[in-house]
Each structure stands twice: as structure tokens, then as C-alpha cells.
């Protein structure tokens, strides 16, 4: 019974992850410069991070690069890139927790 249950869950999850084809693609290019100003406080907090932390957060969390590639871009070790990204996220979390108080 457990195998059948898990197989059914797998099928449901797989169907929700399948890409949806589209006939029309947008020809409009993304705007250059800063990202859209949907949350100005977030981007201000990101800009306030030290350069290595800001870059590590952007490369790993926004661009989705693995830490090994982030390390190559930053000229550091993967462990240092991971630490920079973690410190940057921690700083952003503390900024937002202070704003909520």
C-alpha cells in the first residue's frame, strides 16, 4: 500500500512540474539597470551589503549558480563564497526583522 501511495504522489508532483508550452513569446527585452522597484526596501538592503556578500547573494540566490562557480567569479574558495552568501542573507534577515519590530 505504501508503494502505491508514494507512486501516486510522484505522479501528481511530476504533473505540476511539467513545463507549459506557449505559442507566443515576449519580444520585449528586460529593462537594464536595477531590478523592478517592487520592494524598494529589499533592494536598498541588498545595495547596503558589502560587495562580496552582495555578489555572493546575487550569484547564488538570484542567478542560481553553485558555490564553486560563485567562488571562481569572486576569486575565493567555495567555502568563502558559501560564507559570504550566508552572511549576506543573515544581514538581510536582520534588516527585515528590525523593520518589522
Secondary structure, DSSP 8 states (H G I E B T S, - for coil): -HHHHHHHHHHHHHHHHS----S--------SSS---S-HHHHHHHHHS-HHHHHHHIIIIIS---HHHHHHHHTS-HHHHHHHHHHHHHHHHHHHHHHH-
